[in-house]
Amino acid sequence: MTATDRIDTLRDRHANLDSKLDQEVNRPLPDEATLHELKRQKLAIKDEIARLERV
């Protein structure tokens, strides 16, 4: 897998997490632990994308 392929995969995962985050936020009683975990995962993916783009 090339770096470009990896970045594309990570961007897809990031978009998927963004969708899940939106769904959780729009629930009547959003779970704060779930929100925190989704945000943590999104940030980790964003950091990995940035690292790969620098290479």
mmJSON file of the N, C-alpha and C atoms, coordinates in Angstrom:
{"data_MODEL":{"atom_site":{
"group_PDB":["ATOM","ATOM","ATOM","ATOM","ATOM","ATOM","ATOM","ATOM","ATOM","ATOM","ATOM","ATOM","ATOM","ATOM","ATOM","ATOM","ATOM","ATOM","ATOM","ATOM","ATOM","ATOM","ATOM","ATOM","ATOM","ATOM","ATOM","ATOM","ATOM","ATOM","ATOM","ATOM","ATOM","ATOM","ATOM","ATOM","ATOM","ATOM","ATOM","ATOM","ATOM","ATOM","ATOM","ATOM","ATOM","ATOM","ATOM","ATOM","ATOM","ATOM","ATOM","ATOM","ATOM","ATOM","ATOM","ATOM","ATOM","ATOM","ATOM","ATOM","ATOM","ATOM","ATOM","ATOM","ATOM","ATOM","ATOM","ATOM","ATOM","ATOM","ATOM","ATOM","ATOM","ATOM","ATOM","ATOM","ATOM","ATOM","ATOM","ATOM","ATOM","ATOM","ATOM","ATOM","ATOM","ATOM","ATOM","ATOM","ATOM","ATOM","ATOM","ATOM","ATOM","ATOM","ATOM","ATOM","ATOM","ATOM","ATOM","ATOM","ATOM","ATOM","ATOM","ATOM","ATOM","ATOM","ATOM","ATOM","ATOM","ATOM","ATOM","ATOM","ATOM","ATOM","ATOM","ATOM","ATOM","ATOM","ATOM","ATOM","ATOM","ATOM","ATOM","ATOM","ATOM","ATOM","ATOM","ATOM","ATOM","ATOM","ATOM","ATOM","ATOM","ATOM","ATOM","ATOM","ATOM","ATOM","ATOM","ATOM","ATOM","ATOM","ATOM","ATOM","ATOM","ATOM","ATOM","ATOM","ATOM","ATOM","ATOM","ATOM","ATOM","ATOM","ATOM","ATOM","ATOM","ATOM","ATOM","ATOM","ATOM","ATOM","ATOM","ATOM","ATOM"],
"id":[1,2,3,4,5,6,7,8,9,10,11,12,13,14,15,16,17,18,19,20,21,22,23,24,25,26,27,28,29,30,31,32,33,34,35,36,37,38,39,40,41,42,43,44,45,46,47,48,49,50,51,52,53,54,55,56,57,58,59,60,61,62,63,64,65,66,67,68,69,70,71,72,73,74,75,76,77,78,79,80,81,82,83,84,85,86,87,88,89,90,91,92,93,94,95,96,97,98,99,100,101,102,103,104,105,106,107,108,109,110,111,112,113,114,115,116,117,118,119,120,121,122,123,124,125,126,127,128,129,130,131,132,133,134,135,136,137,138,139,140,141,142,143,144,145,146,147,148,149,150,151,152,153,154,155,156,157,158,159,160,161,162,163,164,165],
"type_symbol":["N","C","C","N","C","C","N","C","C","N","C","C","N","C","C","N","C","C","N","C","C","N","C","C","N","C","C","N","C","C","N","C","C","N","C","C","N","C","C","N","C","C","N","C","C","N","C","C","N","C","C","N","C","C","N","C","C","N","C","C","N","C","C","N","C","C","N","C","C","N","C","C","N","C","C","N","C","C","N","C","C","N","C","C","N","C","C","N","C","C","N","C","C","N","C","C","N","C","C","N","C","C","N","C","C","N","C","C","N","C","C","N","C","C","N","C","C","N","C","C","N","C","C","N","C","C","N","C","C","N","C","C","N","C","C","N","C","C","N","C","C","N","C","C","N","C","C","N","C","C","N","C","C","N","C","C","N","C","C","N","C","C","N","C","C"],
"label_atom_id":["N","CA","C","N","CA","C","N","CA","C","N","CA","C","N","CA","C","N","CA","C","N","CA","C","N","CA","C","N","CA","C","N","CA","C","N","CA","C","N","CA","C","N","CA","C","N","CA","C","N","CA","C","N","CA","C","N","CA","C","N","CA","C","N","CA","C","N","CA","C","N","CA","C","N","CA","C","N","CA","C","N","CA","C","N","CA","C","N","CA","C","N","CA","C","N","CA","C","N","CA","C","N","CA","C","N","CA","C","N","CA","C","N","CA","C","N","CA","C","N","CA","C","N","CA","C","N","CA","C","N","CA","C","N","CA","C","N","CA","C","N","CA","C","N","CA","C","N","CA","C","N","CA","C","N","CA","C","N","CA","C","N","CA","C","N","CA","C","N","CA","C","N","CA","C","N","CA","C","N","CA","C","N","CA","C","N","CA","C","N","CA","C"],
"label_alt_id":[null,null,null,null,null,null,null,null,null,null,null,null,null,null,null,null,null,null,null,null,null,null,null,null,null,null,null,null,null,null,null,null,null,null,null,null,null,null,null,null,null,null,null,null,null,null,null,null,null,null,null,null,null,null,null,null,null,null,null,null,null,null,null,null,null,null,null,null,null,null,null,null,null,null,null,null,null,null,null,null,null,null,null,null,null,null,null,null,null,null,null,null,null,null,null,null,null,null,null,null,null,null,null,null,null,null,null,null,null,null,null,null,null,null,null,null,null,null,null,null,null,null,null,null,null,null,null,null,null,null,null,null,null,null,null,null,null,null,null,null,null,null,null,null,null,null,null,null,null,null,null,null,null,null,null,null,null,null,null,null,null,null,null,null,null],
"label_comp_id":["MET","MET","MET","THR","THR","THR","ALA","ALA","ALA","THR","THR","THR","ASP","ASP","ASP","ARG","ARG","ARG","ILE","ILE","ILE","ASP","ASP","ASP","THR","THR","THR","LEU","LEU","LEU","ARG","ARG","ARG","ASP","ASP","ASP","ARG","ARG","ARG","HIS","HIS","HIS","ALA","ALA","ALA","ASN","ASN","ASN","LEU","LEU","LEU","ASP","ASP","ASP","SER","SER","SER","LYS","LYS","LYS","LEU","LEU","LEU","ASP","ASP","ASP","GLN","GLN","GLN","GLU","GLU","GLU","VAL","VAL","VAL","ASN","ASN","ASN","ARG","ARG","ARG","PRO","PRO","PRO","LEU","LEU","LEU","PRO","PRO","PRO","ASP","ASP","ASP","GLU","GLU","GLU","ALA","ALA","ALA","THR","THR","THR","LEU","LEU","LEU","HIS","HIS","HIS","GLU","GLU","GLU","LEU","LEU","LEU","LYS","LYS","LYS","ARG","ARG","ARG","GLN","GLN","GLN","LYS","LYS","LYS","LEU","LEU","LEU","ALA","ALA","ALA","ILE","ILE","ILE","LYS","LYS","LYS","ASP","ASP","ASP","GLU","GLU","GLU","ILE","ILE","ILE","ALA","ALA","ALA","ARG","ARG","ARG","LEU","LEU","LEU","GLU","GLU","GLU","ARG","ARG","ARG","VAL","VAL","VAL"],
"label_asym_id":["A","A","A","A","A","A","A","A","A","A","A","A","A","A","A","A","A","A","A","A","A","A","A","A","A","A","A","A","A","A","A","A","A","A","A","A","A","A","A","A","A","A","A","A","A","A","A","A","A","A","A","A","A","A","A","A","A","A","A","A","A","A","A","A","A","A","A","A","A","A","A","A","A","A","A","A","A","A","A","A","A","A","A","A","A","A","A","A","A","A","A","A","A","A","A","A","A","A","A","A","A","A","A","A","A","A","A","A","A","A","A","A","A","A","A","A","A","A","A","A","A","A","A","A","A","A","A","A","A","A","A","A","A","A","A","A","A","A","A","A","A","A","A","A","A","A","A","A","A","A","A","A","A","A","A","A","A","A","A","A","A","A","A","A","A"],
"label_entity_id":["1","1","1","1","1","1","1","1","1","1","1","1","1","1","1","1","1","1","1","1","1","1","1","1","1","1","1","1","1","1","1","1","1","1","1","1","1","1","1","1","1","1","1","1","1","1","1","1","1","1","1","1","1","1","1","1","1","1","1","1","1","1","1","1","1","1","1","1","1","1","1","1","1","1","1","1","1","1","1","1","1","1","1","1","1","1","1","1","1","1","1","1","1","1","1","1","1","1","1","1","1","1","1","1","1","1","1","1","1","1","1","1","1","1","1","1","1","1","1","1","1","1","1","1","1","1","1","1","1","1","1","1","1","1","1","1","1","1","1","1","1","1","1","1","1","1","1","1","1","1","1","1","1","1","1","1","1","1","1","1","1","1","1","1","1"],
"label_seq_id":[1,1,1,2,2,2,3,3,3,4,4,4,5,5,5,6,6,6,7,7,7,8,8,8,9,9,9,10,10,10,11,11,11,12,12,12,13,13,13,14,14,14,15,15,15,16,16,16,17,17,17,18,18,18,19,19,19,20,20,20,21,21,21,22,22,22,23,23,23,24,24,24,25,25,25,26,26,26,27,27,27,28,28,28,29,29,29,30,30,30,31,31,31,32,32,32,33,33,33,34,34,34,35,35,35,36,36,36,37,37,37,38,38,38,39,39,39,40,40,40,41,41,41,42,42,42,43,43,43,44,44,44,45,45,45,46,46,46,47,47,47,48,48,48,49,49,49,50,50,50,51,51,51,52,52,52,53,53,53,54,54,54,55,55,55],
"pdbx_PDB_ins_code":[null,null,null,null,null,null,null,null,null,null,null,null,null,null,null,null,null,null,null,null,null,null,null,null,null,null,null,null,null,null,null,null,null,null,null,null,null,null,null,null,null,null,null,null,null,null,null,null,null,null,null,null,null,null,null,null,null,null,null,null,null,null,null,null,null,null,null,null,null,null,null,null,null,null,null,null,null,null,null,null,null,null,null,null,null,null,null,null,null,null,null,null,null,null,null,null,null,null,null,null,null,null,null,null,null,null,null,null,null,null,null,null,null,null,null,null,null,null,null,null,null,null,null,null,null,null,null,null,null,null,null,null,null,null,null,null,null,null,null,null,null,null,null,null,null,null,null,null,null,null,null,null,null,null,null,null,null,null,null,null,null,null,null,null,null],
"Cartn_x":[0.851,0.0,0.894,0.643,1.425,0.924,1.712,1.322,0.028,-0.121,-1.335,-2.559,-2.408,-3.514,-3.866,-2.832,-3.048,-3.773,-3.368,-4.012,-5.475,-5.752,-7.141,-7.979,-7.414,-8.114,-8.379,-7.382,-7.543,-8.59,-8.617,-9.626,-11.032,-11.179,-12.478,-12.883,-11.938,-12.23,-12.584,-11.867,-12.123,-13.538,-13.941,-15.291,-16.346,-16.067,-16.987,-17.146,-16.042,-16.109,-16.86,-16.671,-17.375,-18.885,-19.297,-20.715,-21.25,-20.487,-20.897,-20.984,-20.05,-20.045,-21.291,-21.638,-22.846,-24.095,-24.155,-25.303,-25.405,-24.275,-24.279,-24.685,-24.174,-24.493,-25.983,-26.597,-28.007,-28.968,-28.444,-29.31,-29.909,-31.072,-31.677,-30.761,-30.068,-29.124,-27.784,-26.947,-25.67,-24.797,-24.111,-23.21,-21.862,-21.501,-20.267,-19.029,-19.051,-17.901,-17.732,-18.837,-18.788,-18.284,-18.785,-18.326,-16.822,-16.364,-14.94,-14.104,-14.539,-13.8,-13.781,-14.907,-14.958,-14.038,-14.048,-13.181,-11.708,-11.394,-10.021,-9.548,-10.414,-10.073,-9.883,-10.772,-10.65,-9.327,-8.954,-7.71,-6.5,-6.532,-5.424,-5.279,-6.396,-6.357,-5.846,-6.32,-5.87,-4.359,-3.853,-2.415,-1.633,-2.154,-1.464,-1.465,-2.58,-2.64,-1.595,-1.524,-0.559,0.868,1.141,2.475,2.824,1.879,2.122,2.282,1.576,1.674,3.009,3.641,4.954,6.061,5.84,6.882,6.989],
"Cartn_y":[-1.181,0.0,1.24,2.122,3.351,4.349,5.381,6.417,7.096,7.289,7.917,7.053,5.743,4.824,4.875,4.901,4.949,6.244,7.348,8.635,8.597,8.039,7.932,7.085,5.978,5.113,5.856,6.581,7.34,8.443,9.079,10.124,9.529,8.33,7.649,7.335,6.826,6.52,7.789,8.884,10.163,10.643,10.533,10.942,10.065,8.775,7.858,8.231,8.53,8.942,10.265,11.156,12.439,12.216,11.293,10.949,10.365,9.446,8.849,9.908,10.846,11.927,12.794,13.132,13.919,13.191,11.884,11.096,11.111,10.971,10.939,12.299,13.372,14.722,15.003,14.481,14.758,13.838,12.903,12.06,12.917,12.521,13.292,13.418,12.348,12.382,11.798,12.615,12.099,11.57,10.486,9.883,10.6,11.261,12.048,11.175,9.968,9.067,8.673,8.414,8.069,9.255,10.44,11.645,11.832,11.668,11.831,10.824,9.576,8.531,8.792,9.189,9.487,10.659,11.687,12.843,12.455,11.588,11.124,10.35,9.483,8.699,9.597,10.591,11.519,12.277,12.727,13.473,12.591,11.349,10.429,10.214,10.069,9.883,11.148,12.295,13.566,13.732,13.369,13.453,12.514,11.305,10.353,10.838,11.41,11.967,13.071,13.961,15.06,14.52,13.494,12.896,12.293,11.587,10.956,11.986,13.088,14.121,14.857,14.856,15.51,14.678,13.391,12.479,12.559],
"Cartn_z":[0.0,0.0,0.0,-0.938,-1.016,0.022,0.243,1.195,0.744,-0.561,-1.089,-0.812,-1.0,-0.701,0.784,1.61,3.067,3.446,2.869,3.158,2.731,1.558,1.089,2.043,2.501,3.453,4.758,5.227,6.47,6.312,5.16,4.924,4.93,4.369,4.404,5.84,6.62,8.024,8.794,8.502,9.167,8.849,7.59,7.183,7.849,7.96,8.621,10.094,10.756,12.16,12.303,11.351,11.372,11.301,10.462,10.339,11.644,12.238,13.515,14.61,14.587,15.569,15.413,14.181,13.927,14.414,14.161,14.613,16.134,16.799,18.269,18.833,18.252,18.728,18.594,17.542,17.279,18.02,18.782,19.611,20.725,21.255,22.351,23.574,23.923,25.043,24.591,23.968,23.469,24.611,24.345,25.322,25.257,26.336,26.364,26.174,26.719,26.557,25.087,24.413,22.992,22.18,22.481,21.784,21.963,23.184,23.483,22.693,22.661,21.948,20.441,19.879,18.444,18.098,18.927,18.69,18.809,19.772,19.951,18.717,18.212,17.026,15.807,15.642,14.513,14.574,15.766,15.922,15.611,16.058,15.778,14.272,13.584,12.129,11.45,11.906,11.33,11.508,12.688,12.94,12.026,11.815,10.943,9.494,9.055,7.696,7.544,8.515,8.455,8.422,9.21,9.238,7.874,7.275,5.975,4.856,4.956,3.918,3.982,5.131,5.269,4.65,4.529,4.012,2.517],
"occupancy":[1.0,1.0,1.0,1.0,1.0,1.0,1.0,1.0,1.0,1.0,1.0,1.0,1.0,1.0,1.0,1.0,1.0,1.0,1.0,1.0,1.0,1.0,1.0,1.0,1.0,1.0,1.0,1.0,1.0,1.0,1.0,1.0,1.0,1.0,1.0,1.0,1.0,1.0,1.0,1.0,1.0,1.0,1.0,1.0,1.0,1.0,1.0,1.0,1.0,1.0,1.0,1.0,1.0,1.0,1.0,1.0,1.0,1.0,1.0,1.0,1.0,1.0,1.0,1.0,1.0,1.0,1.0,1.0,1.0,1.0,1.0,1.0,1.0,1.0,1.0,1.0,1.0,1.0,1.0,1.0,1.0,1.0,1.0,1.0,1.0,1.0,1.0,1.0,1.0,1.0,1.0,1.0,1.0,1.0,1.0,1.0,1.0,1.0,1.0,1.0,1.0,1.0,1.0,1.0,1.0,1.0,1.0,1.0,1.0,1.0,1.0,1.0,1.0,1.0,1.0,1.0,1.0,1.0,1.0,1.0,1.0,1.0,1.0,1.0,1.0,1.0,1.0,1.0,1.0,1.0,1.0,1.0,1.0,1.0,1.0,1.0,1.0,1.0,1.0,1.0,1.0,1.0,1.0,1.0,1.0,1.0,1.0,1.0,1.0,1.0,1.0,1.0,1.0,1.0,1.0,1.0,1.0,1.0,1.0,1.0,1.0,1.0,1.0,1.0,1.0],
"B_iso_or_equiv":[0.0,0.0,0.0,0.0,0.0,0.0,0.0,0.0,0.0,0.0,0.0,0.0,0.0,0.0,0.0,0.0,0.0,0.0,0.0,0.0,0.0,0.0,0.0,0.0,0.0,0.0,0.0,0.0,0.0,0.0,0.0,0.0,0.0,0.0,0.0,0.0,0.0,0.0,0.0,0.0,0.0,0.0,0.0,0.0,0.0,0.0,0.0,0.0,0.0,0.0,0.0,0.0,0.0,0.0,0.0,0.0,0.0,0.0,0.0,0.0,0.0,0.0,0.0,0.0,0.0,0.0,0.0,0.0,0.0,0.0,0.0,0.0,0.0,0.0,0.0,0.0,0.0,0.0,0.0,0.0,0.0,0.0,0.0,0.0,0.0,0.0,0.0,0.0,0.0,0.0,0.0,0.0,0.0,0.0,0.0,0.0,0.0,0.0,0.0,0.0,0.0,0.0,0.0,0.0,0.0,0.0,0.0,0.0,0.0,0.0,0.0,0.0,0.0,0.0,0.0,0.0,0.0,0.0,0.0,0.0,0.0,0.0,0.0,0.0,0.0,0.0,0.0,0.0,0.0,0.0,0.0,0.0,0.0,0.0,0.0,0.0,0.0,0.0,0.0,0.0,0.0,0.0,0.0,0.0,0.0,0.0,0.0,0.0,0.0,0.0,0.0,0.0,0.0,0.0,0.0,0.0,0.0,0.0,0.0,0.0,0.0,0.0,0.0,0.0,0.0],
"pdbx_formal_charge":[null,null,null,null,null,null,null,null,null,null,null,null,null,null,null,null,null,null,null,null,null,null,null,null,null,null,null,null,null,null,null,null,null,null,null,null,null,null,null,null,null,null,null,null,null,null,null,null,null,null,null,null,null,null,null,null,null,null,null,null,null,null,null,null,null,null,null,null,null,null,null,null,null,null,null,null,null,null,null,null,null,null,null,null,null,null,null,null,null,null,null,null,null,null,null,null,null,null,null,null,null,null,null,null,null,null,null,null,null,null,null,null,null,null,null,null,null,null,null,null,null,null,null,null,null,null,null,null,null,null,null,null,null,null,null,null,null,null,null,null,null,null,null,null,null,null,null,null,null,null,null,null,null,null,null,null,null,null,null,null,null,null,null,null,null],
"auth_seq_id":[1,1,1,2,2,2,3,3,3,4,4,4,5,5,5,6,6,6,7,7,7,8,8,8,9,9,9,10,10,10,11,11,11,12,12,12,13,13,13,14,14,14,15,15,15,16,16,16,17,17,17,18,18,18,19,19,19,20,20,20,21,21,21,22,22,22,23,23,23,24,24,24,25,25,25,26,26,26,27,27,27,28,28,28,29,29,29,30,30,30,31,31,31,32,32,32,33,33,33,34,34,34,35,35,35,36,36,36,37,37,37,38,38,38,39,39,39,40,40,40,41,41,41,42,42,42,43,43,43,44,44,44,45,45,45,46,46,46,47,47,47,48,48,48,49,49,49,50,50,50,51,51,51,52,52,52,53,53,53,54,54,54,55,55,55],
"auth_comp_id":["MET","MET","MET","THR","THR","THR","ALA","ALA","ALA","THR","THR","THR","ASP","ASP","ASP","ARG","ARG","ARG","ILE","ILE","ILE","ASP","ASP","ASP","THR","THR","THR","LEU","LEU","LEU","ARG","ARG","ARG","ASP","ASP","ASP","ARG","ARG","ARG","HIS","HIS","HIS","ALA","ALA","ALA","ASN","ASN","ASN","LEU","LEU","LEU","ASP","ASP","ASP","SER","SER","SER","LYS","LYS","LYS","LEU","LEU","LEU","ASP","ASP","ASP","GLN","GLN","GLN","GLU","GLU","GLU","VAL","VAL","VAL","ASN","ASN","ASN","ARG","ARG","ARG","PRO","PRO","PRO","LEU","LEU","LEU","PRO","PRO","PRO","ASP","ASP","ASP","GLU","GLU","GLU","ALA","ALA","ALA","THR","THR","THR","LEU","LEU","LEU","HIS","HIS","HIS","GLU","GLU","GLU","LEU","LEU","LEU","LYS","LYS","LYS","ARG","ARG","ARG","GLN","GLN","GLN","LYS","LYS","LYS","LEU","LEU","LEU","ALA","ALA","ALA","ILE","ILE","ILE","LYS","LYS","LYS","ASP","ASP","ASP","GLU","GLU","GLU","ILE","ILE","ILE","ALA","ALA","ALA","ARG","ARG","ARG","LEU","LEU","LEU","GLU","GLU","GLU","ARG","ARG","ARG","VAL","VAL","VAL"],
"auth_asym_id":["A","A","A","A","A","A","A","A","A","A","A","A","A","A","A","A","A","A","A","A","A","A","A","A","A","A","A","A","A","A","A","A","A","A","A","A","A","A","A","A","A","A","A","A","A","A","A","A","A","A","A","A","A","A","A","A","A","A","A","A","A","A","A","A","A","A","A","A","A","A","A","A","A","A","A","A","A","A","A","A","A","A","A","A","A","A","A","A","A","A","A","A","A","A","A","A","A","A","A","A","A","A","A","A","A","A","A","A","A","A","A","A","A","A","A","A","A","A","A","A","A","A","A","A","A","A","A","A","A","A","A","A","A","A","A","A","A","A","A","A","A","A","A","A","A","A","A","A","A","A","A","A","A","A","A","A","A","A","A","A","A","A","A","A","A"],
"auth_atom_id":["N","CA","C","N","CA","C","N","CA","C","N","CA","C","N","CA","C","N","CA","C","N","CA","C","N","CA","C","N","CA","C","N","CA","C","N","CA","C","N","CA","C","N","CA","C","N","CA","C","N","CA","C","N","CA","C","N","CA","C","N","CA","C","N","CA","C","N","CA","C","N","CA","C","N","CA","C","N","CA","C","N","CA","C","N","CA","C","N","CA","C","N","CA","C","N","CA","C","N","CA","C","N","CA","C","N","CA","C","N","CA","C","N","CA","C","N","CA","C","N","CA","C","N","CA","C","N","CA","C","N","CA","C","N","CA","C","N","CA","C","N","CA","C","N","CA","C","N","CA","C","N","CA","C","N","CA","C","N","CA","C","N","CA","C","N","CA","C","N","CA","C","N","CA","C","N","CA","C","N","CA","C","N","CA","C","N","CA","C","N","CA","C"],
"pdbx_PDB_model_num":[1,1,1,1,1,1,1,1,1,1,1,1,1,1,1,1,1,1,1,1,1,1,1,1,1,1,1,1,1,1,1,1,1,1,1,1,1,1,1,1,1,1,1,1,1,1,1,1,1,1,1,1,1,1,1,1,1,1,1,1,1,1,1,1,1,1,1,1,1,1,1,1,1,1,1,1,1,1,1,1,1,1,1,1,1,1,1,1,1,1,1,1,1,1,1,1,1,1,1,1,1,1,1,1,1,1,1,1,1,1,1,1,1,1,1,1,1,1,1,1,1,1,1,1,1,1,1,1,1,1,1,1,1,1,1,1,1,1,1,1,1,1,1,1,1,1,1,1,1,1,1,1,1,1,1,1,1,1,1,1,1,1,1,1,1]
}}}
